[in-house]
Amino acid sequence: MQTNNPFREILDELHEVKEILHSIQNEPELELQRKFYSIQEAAEILKLNYQTVRNHILNGNLKAERIGRPYRINHYDLMEALKNVKSLKYKRKA
């Protein structure tokens, strides 16, 4: 005689719920990977002048991509620059 585990169904459903929660938890991170800022938005976040941010992009101190004509700065690159904002603010050309 084979006995069925009465909790098997509950465990299966719990596993499904766990997978759904895991996917929801990772969703904001995936959304941030696709988030880009204009130079003006980046300047406001970094509390720098528009031209200063543009110069840092052109000098290679701040990573940015050209999407069409304007530059766009990835969220993670901007957050990295925000960590280094004091050094970025006073960084001089070598």
C-alpha positions, -999 to +999 in steps of 0.1 A: +000+000+000+014+034-011+008+063+012+006+098-003+023+126+015-006+149+025+018+178+024+031+172-011+005+194-027+012+222-002+049+219-008+045+221-045+023+252-043+048+268-018+076+261-043+056+279-070+049+309-047+086+310-039+096+312-076+071+340-082+084+360-053+120+355-065+111+368-099+092+398-085+122+405-062+146+406-092+123+427-114+133+461-101+170+453-107+163+443-143+143+475-147+173+496-135+196+480-160+175+495-187+171+529-171+191+557-188+194+594-179+200+624-200+229+647-193+205+672-177+190+646-154+224+633-145+236+669-137+206+674-114+212+641-096+250+648-092+243+685-084+268+695-111+265+719-141+253+704-174+286+713-191+306+698-163+288+664-167+292+667-205+330+674-201+334+644-178+317+622-205+339+635-232+370+631-211+360+595-202+355+600-165+318+592-168+306+563-190+278+573-214+263+559-246+251+578-276+215+567-283+207+587-314+224+620-311+222+627-274+243+610-247+225+587-222+240+576-189+231+541-175+216+541-140+245+520-126+272+542-141+254+572-127+252+556-092+289+548-094+296+585-103+274+595-074+296+576-050+327+594-064+309+628-069+334+647-048+364+634-067+344+638-100+335+673-091+372+684-086+388+660-111+411+677-135+424+667-169+457+649-168 
